Amino acid sequence: MAKYIPVFKNAKVMSKPLYGAQQIPGEDATLRAADISFEGERYARCEIVKASSVLNMADAITKNLIELGYLEESVYKRRVFKSHTRVKEADIEHLAQEFASKRAYPKSIASRSFSQI
C-alpha cells in the first residue's frame, strides 16, 4: 500500500489477509452479501462481497429497471445461462480447498457446508 499511498509507509501487518473470505458481525449472514443503491434513473452503485451475491444484485437492478419502465416484468429473476461446458460443484469446491491450503487456511472454509453456517 505504501507504494501507492505514502501515508501507509509506516503501517504494520496486524493479521493475515483473508483474500476475500469475509468475516461477518454476529449471526446475520446477509451482512456479507451485497449492497446496492440507485442514484437517479441510470446509475446503480453495487458492492459485492461474495460471488454468489451477484444474482441478488442483478435481480435488484432488474427490478429497478422494471419499475422505471425499461424492462418488462416477465424478465425478473429469469436466469438463462447458455454455456457449452458445465462446471461441477465438486470441482469448484476442490479448487477452493486448494486455494485455502496454499494460503494456510483450513480446507473447511472452502467447503459448501461451511458457507451455510
Protein Blocks (a to p, Z undefined) as FASTA:
>chain_A
ZZmmmmlmmpccfbdceehpacdehjblklmmcccddehjkbccdddfbfklmmmmmmmm
mmmmmmnopacfklgopacdddfbdcdfklmmmmmmmmmmmnopafklmgfklmmZZ
